[in-house]
């Protein structure tokens, strides 16, 4: 990539001192970042000499500042970060979701940036996980990778979070993977918007009650409880913007996609077109009119003022992960994704319902039964009795584990059911249907003692 014609450092070299004098309200962090960008890859930070062993040519390479807000120091940091994330991503389709704060909250961001950005992370992640855990929508546990951006294309304050979410999740028991029910995005946007708004406003109200908000300057009027309640109620009059793109490819596609968002700064040097010492011209994309590229010219003071308002507080983490995106959960999710869902087993009540239906059909049946059907019914009847005895033993074991000394000595349920089966099988059309059939050895057997109930195997 060719070297840009103008850099942010050039603007700071020309107008940086004047800007600092005219804006004494800048924080220590903001002043430190501007100073680091101005000194980046200059002799002020030192350097090293590179020499070619073949021809002897020498070149001086100056050290970089490695500040996360510097437009020239993000390439290597992005490469290292993406290489580390490659081991954590799941080989499933992913979805890109964007949560944006409304413009009514922008005055609060100037003095409460750390709190509002933290709530933006927490409310967006909580909304995604809560809606995804609802069985009506997905019924699964998901993972989220969130990236904070605070700027728009024209460098105005525009706080929003880019969330990359797998299009599916683990079942509540972490035994199998649940895929999205829809071909596109797997969670409803309107529901996400309302849940996100409710969680963020709840955090805002708690902070006001505790007195944690710095209300001064343009927001000083909000110290009045009546004005505050009016301000909060107005937040519910509009829908908060939640934007989602359709699912895209697996882990490799996610890495290429994340590279465009993870280590961005407010403006890159390649968007700067010209600087005449007083005015700065740069390119910006107009998303409202077909993503057309346009140009904007600002004074150097206004350009630097817009740039510094996107400098994050010292130590603030702008890339966060939760859920299945973490490394200690990813390997378990990869194994569980290929496991089939658990099969649904019929309960004992379902077996008894089937038996009763079979008995009713037996009463209305006429004519002799073939021997192979009789033998099949005998086997099913035996399995039913075995199942009922196992249930009785399990019930007695649970009673003993709970510390109950007396176990019921009533007639087991399996015996009652067996008597009922024999009684119904002996009766047909109101009379005894048992018949004696002679065996080859002269003995006889009662046909009615063999059940013909088509009971399914447990």
Secondary structure as UniProt FT lines:
FT   HELIX           8..22
FT   TURN            24..25
FT   HELIX           28..39
FT   TURN            40..41
FT   HELIX           43..45
FT   STRAND          47..51
FT   TURN            53..55
FT   STRAND          58..62
FT   TURN            68..69
FT   TURN            71..72
FT   HELIX           75..85
FT   TURN            86..88
FT   STRAND          94..100
FT   HELIX           103..105
FT   HELIX           106..109
FT   TURN            110..111
FT   HELIX           113..133
FT   TURN            135..138
FT   STRAND          144..151
FT   TURN            153..154
FT   STRAND          157..166
FT   STRAND          168..170
FT   TURN            172..173
FT   STRAND          177..179
FT   HELIX           189..210
FT   HELIX           217..223
FT   HELIX           225..234
FT   TURN            235..236
FT   STRAND          242..244
FT   HELIX           251..258
FT   TURN            259..263
FT   HELIX           269..271
FT   STRAND          272..275
FT   STRAND          279..286
FT   HELIX           287..289
FT   TURN            290..291
FT   STRAND          292..299
FT   HELIX           300..308
FT   TURN            309..310
FT   TURN            314..315
FT   STRAND          319..322
FT   HELIX           323..325
FT   HELIX           327..337
FT   HELIX           348..364
FT   HELIX           371..401
FT   TURN            402..403
FT   HELIX           413..426
FT   STRAND          427..428
FT   TURN            429..430
FT   STRAND          431..432
FT   STRAND          436..438
FT   TURN            440..441
FT   STRAND          444..446
FT   HELIX           447..449
//
